Amino acid sequence: MGPGVLIPRADTETVVEKALEFLADKKDCEILDLCAGSGCIGLAIASRVKDARVTMADLSMEAGKDLWIHVVNPDYAFVHYDE
């Protein structure tokens, strides 16, 4: 991880687990991961939810650099929001 990105913690796993429980019976999901940082939450959920469309957004271009390293699937998108 580089500057501008928080290291995932145990709470991050809990967020992903709860999201997966909620999405278990959903079809054709659109997932928005705000303040995505490394993208670990959005990517973890997307890897387990079939046909999910994932958009990850962050204000930090530093975080965006780390996120682009992890995004290898063209179905996932990163958006940088500038004020």
C-alpha positions as CSV (number, residue, x, y, z in Angstrom):
1,M,0.0,0.0,0.0
2,G,1.1,3.5,-0.7
3,P,0.4,6.9,0.6
4,G,-3.3,7.8,0.9
5,V,-4.4,4.2,1.4
6,L,-5.4,2.6,4.7
7,I,-4.2,-0.9,5.4
8,P,-7.2,-3.3,5.5
9,R,-8.1,-4.4,9.1
10,A,-10.3,-7.1,10.6
11,D,-13.2,-4.7,10.4
12,T,-12.8,-4.7,6.6
13,E,-13.4,-8.4,6.5
14,T,-16.6,-8.0,8.6
15,V,-17.9,-5.3,6.2
16,V,-17.3,-7.7,3.2
17,E,-18.9,-10.7,5.1
18,K,-22.0,-8.6,5.9
19,A,-22.2,-7.3,2.3
20,L,-22.0,-10.8,1.0
21,E,-24.8,-12.0,3.3
22,F,-27.0,-9.1,2.1
23,L,-26.2,-9.7,-1.6
24,A,-26.6,-13.5,-1.4
25,D,-29.9,-13.6,-3.1
26,K,-29.6,-10.5,-5.3
27,K,-29.1,-10.7,-9.1
28,D,-27.5,-8.2,-11.4
29,C,-26.1,-6.0,-8.7
30,E,-24.5,-2.6,-9.0
31,I,-22.0,-1.9,-6.3
32,L,-20.5,1.5,-5.4
33,D,-17.4,1.4,-3.2
34,L,-16.9,5.0,-2.0
35,C,-13.5,6.0,-0.6
36,A,-12.3,2.8,-2.1
37,G,-8.6,3.2,-1.3
38,S,-6.9,-0.1,-2.4
39,G,-10.3,-1.4,-3.7
40,C,-10.1,-4.4,-1.4
41,I,-13.8,-4.2,-0.4
42,G,-15.2,-3.6,-3.8
43,L,-13.0,-6.2,-5.4
44,A,-13.6,-8.8,-2.7
45,I,-17.4,-8.4,-3.0
46,A,-17.2,-8.4,-6.8
47,S,-15.2,-11.6,-6.9
48,R,-18.0,-13.4,-5.0
49,V,-21.2,-11.8,-6.4
50,K,-22.0,-13.1,-9.9
51,D,-22.7,-10.5,-12.6
52,A,-21.9,-7.6,-10.2
53,R,-21.0,-4.3,-11.8
54,V,-18.6,-2.5,-9.5
55,T,-17.6,1.2,-9.4
56,M,-14.9,2.3,-7.0
57,A,-14.4,6.0,-6.3
58,D,-11.9,7.9,-4.3
59,L,-10.9,11.6,-3.9
60,S,-7.3,10.7,-3.6
61,M,-5.3,10.1,-6.8
62,E,-2.6,8.4,-4.6
63,A,-5.3,5.8,-3.6
64,G,-6.3,5.6,-7.2
65,K,-2.8,4.6,-8.3
66,D,-2.9,1.6,-5.8
67,L,-6.4,0.7,-6.9
68,W,-5.5,0.6,-10.6
69,I,-2.7,-2.0,-9.7
70,H,-5.4,-4.3,-8.3
71,V,-8.1,-3.8,-11.0
72,V,-7.6,-6.3,-13.7
73,N,-11.2,-6.9,-14.7
74,P,-12.8,-4.6,-17.3
75,D,-16.1,-5.0,-15.6
76,Y,-14.8,-2.9,-12.7
77,A,-14.4,0.8,-12.8
78,F,-12.5,3.4,-10.9
79,V,-13.7,7.0,-10.8
80,H,-11.6,9.9,-9.4
81,Y,-13.8,12.7,-8.0
82,D,-12.2,16.1,-7.8
83,E,-13.7,19.0,-5.9
